[in-house]
Amino acid sequence: MKAKWLPLAAGIALAAGSVAASAVDFHGYFRAGAQASFSGGDVYCAGNGKVGHKVGRLGDECDTYAELSFSQDVYNKANNKFDIHTLIMFGTKEQQDPMVDRQGGTFQNIGFGDGDAVTTDGDGINHNSGQRSSIRELWSGYTTAEGYTIWAGRRYYQRKDIHILDFYYLNNSGTGAGIENIDVGAGNLAFAVIKGQNSGFEHYNDLGETWRNLYKIDARWNAIPLGGFGTLDASVIYALPWISKYQKHTYAGNTRATRANSGALITLDHAYTLVTDPVNVMNHFIFQYGTNGFGNVGYFDNHVGEYYSPMVGTQGVRLIDWGTLDAGNFGLGYSLFWSHFDDDYISTDTWVYPRSGWEYGIVLRPEYKWTEYTRTTLEVGYSQEKSVNNDHHGWGWQKYTQKDPDLYKVTLAQQFTPGKGFWARPAIRFYASYIGGDQFCKQKAQPTHKHNYQWTFGSQVEAWW
């Protein structure tokens, strides 16, 4: 057996001679905090990492979450470089509707994602509640001497987010291949094909749930210069469900199962930056339009571009303006959001969300920086959805209120950061928060008692590097 390893060892040693030595690039993100309700009992959050935080994330995160990334250049010769990228994720269990703090002690088991108890130590308490873990990135890139990169594997692909909402308004992540950073003088081009799946097939003929594959063709033109008016990123994602003759035959009669509802998502993202001493302004204005399975762009739906639903006859439009301001000791983060969703396939004459409707939200995060390392931050947010006395995403808020459901939050925090910039991290926080509204009434699962608000206080650390 030893003899068989000798050629491999010799090959590795020979290859190593032409590889530039490089250290492992370690970077990542995490947040962790402890919170309590002034009235005791459970702590509820209006959002989470999956759905985002439409009235702001400060003081509204009931979880611990981390991403640890390890990358390395494995070959670099004559301006031809090969690198590898990995990213490992961990998070405490997230519940939705309502979203409840379910963090335990120092030991929290990984691998039981359904949250079933592993052991109760005889006291009936689930000490090892299931947590989430995943390998999010496994990809490699080849950067040529001309500067463009050919890649393949599983990766976060050119995501775009609003940090204060933990909201990814464009996220076509997944497994696939592509080419990016093609310099065309006026910006650069990127092309990719990324595979997706969804449970577009209902339970049918007792065969269980069947997944349908789809392929998303992604074309982007980034950093288009607009003279003194910033830059523009333009992208089109076309989703193509891939349904076999066997699936069509097996699920005959089930329109969701046999539907090849291709659709498109268009995103225009205008970025403008102004840097003058001591003012630093960054602003993004985004327009998005989606059809069929991308129609969910018409409401506050996180990670648009990643999931593609089996809906047909739907379309959505979204307008976003967000940015940051640093001016001496004063800082500001802000987000304005409006969207409209329309479903011709099932809608009646009434304008009812999610059949048809709109929603909007505004979040402001002003702060004053007392020193290089201390700041006081206020975050306020308000959101409302258009609705009438009808079921709303199956949540049934209209059983308890006849008005358009809203959501609002006010959080005051004292933070400690290494520097005055808005993005300075890590941030160690101590905060008090108030959240309420008809949407939160349902989140707390106590609508019949009209308990549609909550006071909380807590601590949190957020870091990236």
C-alpha positions in Angstrom: 0.0 0.0 0.0 2.9 2.4 0.7 4.2 2.1 -2.8 0.9 3.3 -4.2 1.2 6.6 -2.3 4.6 7.4 -3.6 3.6 8.8 -7.0 0.9 10.9 -5.3 3.4 12.3 -2.8 5.9 13.0 -5.5 3.2 14.8 -7.5 2.2 17.0 -4.6 5.8 17.9 -3.8 6.4 18.8 -7.5 3.2 20.9 -7.6 4.1 22.7 -4.4 7.3 24.0 -6.0 5.3 26.2 -8.3 2.7 27.4 -5.8 3.2 30.7 -4.0 3.0 30.1 -0.3 0.0 31.8 1.4 -1.7 31.7 4.8 -5.3 30.7 5.2 -7.6 33.6 5.0 -10.0 33.4 7.9 -13.0 35.7 8.1 -16.6 35.5 9.2 -19.5 36.9 11.1 -21.3 36.3 14.3 -24.0 37.7 16.6 -24.9 36.4 20.1 -27.1 38.0 22.8 -29.2 37.4 25.8 -32.6 39.1 26.2 -35.5 39.2 28.6 -39.1 40.5 28.7 -40.0 43.1 31.3 -43.2 41.1 31.9 -41.3 37.8 32.2 -41.8 34.6 30.2 -40.9 34.2 26.5 -39.2 36.8 24.4 -40.7 37.2 20.9 -39.1 38.7 17.8 -40.9 40.1 14.8 -38.2 38.9 12.4 -35.2 36.6 12.0 -32.4 35.8 9.6 -34.7 33.9 7.3 -37.4 36.6 6.8 -35.5 39.7 7.7 -36.6 42.5 10.1 -38.9 44.9 8.4 -38.8 47.4 11.3 -35.1 47.0 12.0 -33.0 44.3 13.6 -31.5 46.2 16.6 -33.1 44.6 19.7 -35.1 42.2 17.6 -32.8 39.2 17.2 -33.6 36.2 19.3 -30.9 33.9 18.1 -27.2 33.2 18.0 -25.7 32.9 14.5 -22.2 32.5 13.0 -20.5 32.1 9.7 -16.8 31.0 9.6 -15.0 31.2 6.3 -11.7 29.7 5.4 -10.1 30.5 2.0 -6.7 30.0 0.5 -4.8 30.6 -2.7 -3.5 27.2 -3.7 -1.7 28.3 -6.9 -0.3 31.6 -8.1 2.0 31.7 -11.1 2.4 34.3 -13.9 -0.8 36.1 -12.7 -2.8 32.9 -13.0 -4.4 32.1 -9.6 -6.5 29.2 -8.2 -8.2 29.6 -4.9 -10.6 27.6 -2.7 -13.4 28.9 -0.5 -15.3 27.3 2.3 -17.9 28.6 4.8 -19.5 26.9 7.8 -22.6 28.2 9.4 -24.1 27.6 12.8 -27.3 29.0 14.3 -29.7 28.3 17.2 -33.1 27.1 16.2 -35.4 29.6 14.7 -39.1 29.4 15.2 -41.5 31.3 13.0 -45.0 32.4 13.8 -44.2 33.2 16.5 -40.4 33.7 16.6 -39.4 32.9 20.1 -36.1 33.0 22.0 -35.2 29.3 22.4 -31.5 29.7 23.3 -30.3 27.4 26.1 -27.0 26.9 28.0 -23.5 26.5 26.8 -24.1 23.1 25.2 -26.5 23.2 22.3 -26.6 20.1 20.2 -25.9 20.4 16.4 -27.6 18.1 14.0 -31.2 17.8 15.4 -32.7 20.5 13.3 -36.3 19.6 14.1 -35.7 20.6 17.7 -36.7 17.2 19.2 -35.3 16.5 22.7 -32.2 14.3 22.8 -32.1 14.0 26.6 -34.1 15.5 29.4 -31.9 14.5 32.3 -35.0 13.3 34.0 -36.5 16.7 34.6 -38.6 16.9 31.4 -36.6 19.9 30.0 -35.1 19.7 26.5 -31.4 20.5 27.2 -30.2 19.7 23.7 -32.7 21.5 21.5 -31.9 21.1 17.9 -29.7 23.7 16.3 -28.9 24.5 12.6 -25.6 23.8 11.0 -24.6 23.8 7.3 -21.7 24.1 4.9 -22.8 27.1 2.9 -19.8 27.5 0.6 -17.6 25.0 -1.2 -16.2 26.5 -4.4 -13.1 27.2 -6.3 -12.1 30.0 -8.7 -9.5 30.4 -11.4 -8.5 34.1 -12.0 -6.8 34.6 -15.3 -4.0 37.0 -16.1 -6.6 39.1 -17.9 -8.5 39.5 -14.6 -11.7 37.6 -15.1 -12.6 34.6 -12.9 -14.1 31.2 -13.8 -15.7 29.5 -10.8 -17.7 26.4 -10.0 -19.2 25.0 -6.8 -21.5 26.1 -4.0 -21.4 29.7 -3.0 -23.0 33.0 -1.9 -23.3 34.6 -5.3 -23.0 38.5 -5.4 -25.6 39.0 -2.7 -27.0 42.5 -2.0 -28.4 43.4 1.4 -29.7 46.1 3.7 -27.7 45.5 6.9 -30.0 47.2 9.4 -32.8 44.9 8.2 -30.7 41.8 7.7 -32.6 41.8 4.4 -31.1 40.4 1.1 -33.1 42.0 -1.6 -31.0 40.0 -4.2 -29.6 36.6 -3.4 -29.1 34.0 -6.2 -26.9 31.7 -4.1 -26.6 28.0 -4.6 -24.6 25.4 -6.6 -23.5 26.2 -10.1 -20.8 27.7 -12.3 -20.0 31.0 -14.0 -17.6 33.6 -15.1 -17.3 37.1 -13.5 -15.3 40.3 -13.5 -15.1 40.5 -17.3 -13.8 44.1 -17.9 -15.7 45.9 -20.6 -14.3 49.3 -19.9 -17.7 50.7 -18.7 -18.1 48.3 -15.8 -17.8 44.5 -15.8 -19.9 41.5 -16.8 -20.8 38.3 -15.0 -22.7 35.2 -16.2 -23.7 32.2 -14.1 -26.1 29.2 -14.1 -27.2 28.2 -10.6 -29.3 25.2 -9.8 -32.3 25.4 -7.5 -35.0 23.1 -6.2 -38.4 23.7 -4.6 -41.3 21.7 -3.4 -43.5 22.7 -6.3 -45.1 19.3 -6.2 -47.9 18.8 -3.8 -48.5 15.5 -2.0 -50.2 13.6 -4.8 -51.3 10.0 -5.2 -49.7 9.1 -1.9 -46.3 9.4 -3.5 -45.1 12.0 -1.0 -43.5 15.3 -1.7 -41.5 15.5 -4.9 -38.9 18.2 -5.7 -38.7 19.8 -9.0 -35.3 21.1 -10.3 -34.9 24.5 -11.9 -32.0 26.3 -13.4 -31.5 30.1 -13.0 -29.6 31.9 -15.8 -28.0 34.9 -14.2 -26.6 37.8 -16.2 -25.1 41.0 -14.6 -23.5 44.2 -15.7 -22.0 45.7 -12.6 -20.4 49.1 -11.8 -21.7 50.9 -14.9 -20.2 54.5 -14.5 -22.7 57.3 -14.6 -20.3 60.2 -14.5 -20.7 62.2 -11.4 -23.9 60.4 -10.5 -22.5 57.2 -9.1 -22.7 53.7 -10.7 -25.4 51.3 -11.7 -25.6 47.5 -11.3 -28.1 45.8 -13.6 -29.0 42.1 -13.5 -31.5 39.7 -15.0 -32.2 36.2 -13.6 -34.3 33.9 -15.7 -35.6 30.8 -14.0 -36.3 27.7 -16.0 -38.0 24.8 -14.2 -36.8 21.4 -15.5 -39.6 18.9 -15.5 -39.3 15.5 -17.0 -41.9 13.5 -19.0 -41.9 11.0 -16.2 -42.9 13.7 -13.6 -45.6 15.1 -15.9 -47.0 11.6 -16.4 -46.8 10.6 -12.7 -48.4 13.8 -11.5 -50.9 14.2 -14.3 -53.7 16.4 -13.2 -51.7 18.2 -10.6 -51.1 21.6 -12.3 -48.5 22.7 -9.6 -46.5 19.5 -10.2 -46.4 19.7 -14.0 -46.1 23.5 -14.3 -43.0 24.8 -16.1 -43.6 28.4 -15.0 -40.5 30.1 -16.2 -40.1 33.7 -15.1 -37.7 36.6 -14.7 -36.3 38.9 -12.1 -34.9 42.3 -13.1 -32.9 44.4 -10.6 -31.5 47.9 -11.1 -29.3 49.1 -8.2 -28.0 52.7 -8.3 -25.1 53.5 -5.9 -23.9 56.9 -5.0 -21.0 57.8 -2.6 -20.0 61.2 -1.4 -16.8 61.5 0.7 -15.9 65.0 2.0 -14.3 65.8 5.3 -16.0 65.2 7.7 -19.1 63.9 5.8 -19.4 60.4 4.3 -22.6 59.5 2.5 -23.5 56.2 0.8 -26.9 55.7 -0.8 -28.5 52.9 -2.9 -31.8 53.2 -4.8 -33.1 49.9 -6.1 -35.9 49.0 -8.6 -36.9 45.3 -8.9 -39.6 43.6 -11.0 -40.4 39.9 -11.0 -42.8 37.6 -12.8 -44.3 34.2 -11.9 -42.2 32.4 -9.3 -40.2 35.7 -8.8 -43.4 37.6 -8.1 -42.6 37.5 -4.4 -40.4 40.5 -5.0 -43.7 42.4 -4.6 -43.7 42.0 -0.8 -41.2 42.0 2.0 -39.7 38.6 1.2 -36.0 38.0 2.1 -33.5 36.4 -0.3 -35.4 37.1 -3.5 -33.7 35.2 -6.4 -32.8 32.1 -4.3 -36.3 30.5 -4.1 -38.6 30.2 -7.1 -42.2 29.3 -6.3 -44.6 27.4 -8.6 -46.9 30.4 -9.0 -48.1 31.6 -12.4 -49.8 34.8 -13.4 -48.1 36.8 -10.7 -45.9 39.8 -10.8 -44.3 42.1 -8.2 -42.5 45.4 -8.1 -40.3 46.7 -5.3 -38.7 50.1 -4.7 -36.0 50.5 -2.0 -33.8 53.4 -0.9 -31.2 52.8 1.8 -27.9 54.1 2.9 -25.6 55.5 5.7 -24.3 58.8 6.8 -21.3 59.6 8.9 -20.8 63.3 9.8 -18.3 63.8 12.6 -19.9 62.5 15.8 -23.3 61.9 14.2 -24.2 58.8 12.2 -27.4 57.5 10.5 -28.5 54.3 8.8 -31.8 54.3 7.0 -34.1 52.2 4.8 -37.3 53.0 2.9 -39.2 50.2 1.3 -42.4 49.9 -0.8 -43.7 47.0 -2.8 -46.7 45.8 -4.8 -47.8 42.3 -5.5 -50.5 41.2 -8.0 -51.7 37.7 -8.7 -54.0 37.5 -11.8 -54.2 33.7 -11.5 -56.3 33.5 -8.4 -57.3 37.1 -7.7 -60.9 38.3 -7.6 -62.1 41.9 -8.0 -61.0 42.7 -4.4 -57.5 44.0 -3.9 -56.3 41.6 -1.2 -52.7 40.7 -0.2 -51.3 38.2 -1.0 -53.6 38.0 -4.0 -52.9 41.6 -4.6 -51.8 44.4 -2.4 -48.9 46.5 -1.2 -46.8 47.1 1.9 -44.2 49.7 2.9 -41.7 50.2 5.7 -39.3 52.9 7.0 -36.4 52.3 9.4 -34.1 55.0 10.8 -31.0 54.4 13.0 -29.5 57.7 14.2 -26.6 57.6 16.6 -24.3 60.0 18.5 -20.7 59.0 19.0 -19.5 60.3 22.4 -15.9 59.1 21.9 -13.9 56.9 19.5 -15.3 53.9 21.3 -18.7 54.7 22.7 -22.0 55.7 21.0 -25.7 55.9 21.8 -27.9 54.5 19.0 -31.7 54.8 18.5 -33.5 52.7 16.0 -37.2 53.3 15.0 -39.2 51.5 12.4 -42.8 51.3 11.1 -44.4 49.1 8.5 -47.9 48.5 7.2 -49.6 46.1 4.8 -52.7 46.7 2.7 -55.4 44.2 3.6 -59.1 43.7 4.0 -61.2 41.2 6.0 -59.7 38.1 4.4 -57.1 35.6 5.3 -53.5 37.0 5.1 -50.9 34.4 4.3 -53.0 32.0 6.4 -52.1 34.0 9.5 -55.7 35.2 10.0 -55.0 38.6 11.5 -58.4 39.9 10.2 -60.1 37.7 12.8 -58.9 40.2 15.4 -58.6 43.5 13.5 -60.4 45.1 10.6 -57.6 47.5 9.8 -54.5 47.1 7.7 -52.0 45.3 10.0 -49.0 47.3 11.1 -45.7 46.8 13.0 -43.5 49.2 14.8 -40.4 49.2 17.0 -38.3 51.6 19.1 -34.9 50.5 20.4 -32.3 52.5 22.4 -28.8 51.0 22.7 -25.5 51.9 24.2 -22.7 50.5 22.0 -18.9 50.1 22.3 -17.1 49.9 19.0 -13.4 50.2 17.7 -13.9 53.5 15.9 -16.5 56.1 14.9 -17.5 54.7 11.5 -21.0 53.3 11.0 -19.6 49.9 10.1 -17.1 49.7 12.9 -17.2 46.2 14.4 -17.3 44.4 16.8 -20.1 46.2 18.5 -21.0 45.3 22.1 -24.5 46.5 22.9 -26.8 47.0 25.9 -30.4 47.9 24.9 -34.0 48.3 25.7 -36.7 47.8 23.1 -40.4 48.2 22.5 -42.2 46.5 19.7 -45.9 46.3 18.9 -48.6 46.3 16.2 -51.3 44.1 14.8 -48.7 41.9 13.0 -46.9 41.4 16.3 -50.2 40.5 17.9 -50.2 37.3 15.8 -46.5 36.7 16.3 -47.1 36.5 20.1 -49.9 34.0 19.5 -52.1 36.0 21.8 -54.4 37.9 19.5 -57.6 37.1 21.4 -56.1 38.9 24.4 -55.0 41.9 22.3 -51.5 41.5 23.7 -49.8 43.1 20.7 -46.8 44.7 22.3 -43.6 43.8 24.2 -40.9 45.5 26.3 -37.5 43.8 26.3 -34.0 44.5 27.4 -30.8 42.7 26.7 -27.2 42.6 25.5 -25.6 41.5 22.2 -22.3 41.3 20.4 -22.1 41.6 16.6 -18.9 41.2 14.7 -17.4 40.6 11.3 -13.8 40.4 10.2 
